[in-house]
Structure formats: C-alpha cells, structure tokens
Amino acid sequence: MKKLILCLVLAVFSISFLMGEEDYADIKNLLTKQGQIFQGFIDGCDTAKNAPDVVKLFINFKDGFKAITPTIITVSKKYKDLADIMQNNPPETLKPDLAKINEFGPKMDVAFGKISQYMPDPDVSKAFQEFQQVMLDLQNALSPEQKTTEEQKAPEEQKAPEEKK
C-alpha cells in the first residue's frame, strides 16, 4: 500500500512541478480533475461495505487516472522547463490549487486504512495491482529514463543464454 501512496504522491508532485507562464488554465483544470478522482476514492472508502465495493473503487480510481494520463503527459511536455521553479516557488495563482491537492495525502492514508481489511481478497488485490500498473505507466511516461532495475536486467538476462550457445 505504501507503494501506491508513493505513486500517487509522485503523480501529484509531477503535476505540481509542471507549471508554466500564462494563466495556467490547463494546469488548474488538471489539478481539479485529479482532486475529483482523489475525493471520489476517499468518499468511496467511507461507504465501502464489502470486497466488490472496493474492487469498483479501485477500478474507478484506475480509470480516472488512465483518463487524465494523456493530459498529464501533454502538460508535462508543455511546462517541463519550469519544474525547478514550481518545486521551490510556484506561481501565486496556483498555490491554492496545489494546497488542495497536497491535502489529499493524509486523507488517502486514512482511506486506505478503512479498506485494508479487503486487500487479501483476490479480486481486490487484482484491481489494486491494475491500478498500480496504471500509476507505474504514468510514472514511466513522465520519466522514461528512470527504468526499474528489473526492466534493465531483463534484456541482459535474455542475452546471456544465447551467448552461451
């Protein structure tokens, strides 16, 4: 579960750092959509009564992020030169939006605590893994140069048996 929270935080911060000059309408819209996805998940955790409810919750969460992934990628390309500025000194017009997004971190921890009892269920576990994959795909799209160690080892391990022949 900590990996999921880390992925979510990375997604939030990736968006937070991708600002530009202008009026930031595209960034504000994206932050609003992301906030709606987080709030929907949090609200769903409050009302989930069984494993099928939690499966639906993860599917909606996954689908929500999958739907905004192209926008996140587009925005990240448009504003990538300002990442350092946004990390240390975001424009005043975006500070309220960023503050709202940052408030979701602790709320997400509480939400996951409420549904943790359902995580051993195979269907819940599968839905959670599918969500994690969407978040990993998003992270890789934003930082393709940061491949996991396993992804880097795989081609080398495949070549080794061929070389021995």
N, C-alpha and C positions, 0 to 999 in steps of 0.2 A: 504494500500500500504506500510505503514511503517513496517507491519509485514513481508511482502515479503522481503523487503530490509534487515530486521533483519535476516531472514532465510538465505538469500544469504550471508550476512556478516558472519554468523555463519558457513556456509559451507566453505567459503573462509578461515576463520581462523582455522577451524578444519583441513583442508588440510594443511594449513601453519604450523601448530604445529606438524604435524605427520611426521617429518623427521627422518632420521637415519644416520648411518655412511656410508660407501661405496661411490659410485659415484652419487647416487640419481637419476638415470635414470628413475626409476618408478615415483618418485615424479615430476620430470621435465615434463615427459610425461603427467601426470595427470593435472598439472598446465597449460600446453599447451592446453589440451582439454577443460579445464574449461574456459580458456581465449577465445577460439574459440566460445564456447557457449555464453559467455557474449557479445563478439563482434558481433555475429550474431543477438542477440537480439537488441543490440544498433543500428546496421545498419538497422534492420527491423523497428524499431521505427521511424527512419528517413524517411522511404519510405511508411509507413502505411497510407492508404488513407481512410479506412473505417473499420467498425467493423469486417467483415470477415478477413481482413488482420491482425487485432490484434488477432483474435482467432487463426489463423495459427501461429502467432508469439508465443503465449503462448503454443500452442501445441508443436512447435519445441523446445522451451525452456524447457518444461517439459520433453519431450522425450530425449533431450540431457542430462539432469541431471539424468534421470532414467537410461540411458545407462551407465553412469560412476559411478553410485551408488555402484555396486559390487566392482569396483576398489577402490573407496574411502574407503569402508569398509575393504577390504583386506590390503590396505596401512595403514589404521589406526591401524589395529591389528599388523602389522609388526613393526611399529615405535612408538607404544603408549608410551613406556618408555621415549621417548625423547621430549615429548610435552612441558615440562617446559623449556628445553634448547632452543627449537625452538621459544618459545614465547619471550624469552629475548635475545637470541643470536644465530640466525640461521647461519648455515654454509655459508661461503663466496660464495660457488658455487651456492647456491640457492637464494642469495639476489637479483640478477637481476630478476629472475622469480617471486619472491614474490612481488617485487616492481611493476612489470607489473600487477599482479593480483590486488594489492591494488589500482591501478589507476582506476579500473573499478567502484569503489563505487560511486564517484561523477558522472561519466558518466551514471551509471544506474539511478541515481536520475533524471537527465536531460531526459533520455529516457522515464522513466515513466511519466514525466510531459507532454511529447509530445503525449502520448496515453491516458492520463487520461480522455479526453473527451469521450472515447469509453467505459469506465468502467461500466456505468449504463446499457449498452446493456446486455440482459440476456445471450447471447451466450458468450460474452467476460467475463462476471462475472463467468460463469460456467468454462470456460477454465482457468481463473485465479485461481479459487478455486482448480481445479485439479492440477495445478502447485504447489500451496501452500501445498497440501496434499503430493506430492512427496517430497517437501523440509522438511515437518514435519516428514515423514517416514525416510528420511535420517538422520535428527537430532536425532530421536529416536533410529535409528540403531547405531549411533555413541555414544549416551549416553542413553542406555536403562534404567538406574537407575533414570533418570530425567523424570518421567511421569508427565503429566499435572495434576492439581488439579482435574479437571473433570474426568479424567480417574481413579484417585484414589477413588473418591467419588462414581462412578457408581456401583462397586460391593457392597459397603456398603448400598447404597440406594436400591439395589435389594434385599438384605437380610432382611432389616427392615420389609417389608410387610409379608414375610414368617414367621418371628419370631412372629408376632402379631397373626397369625392364630392359 
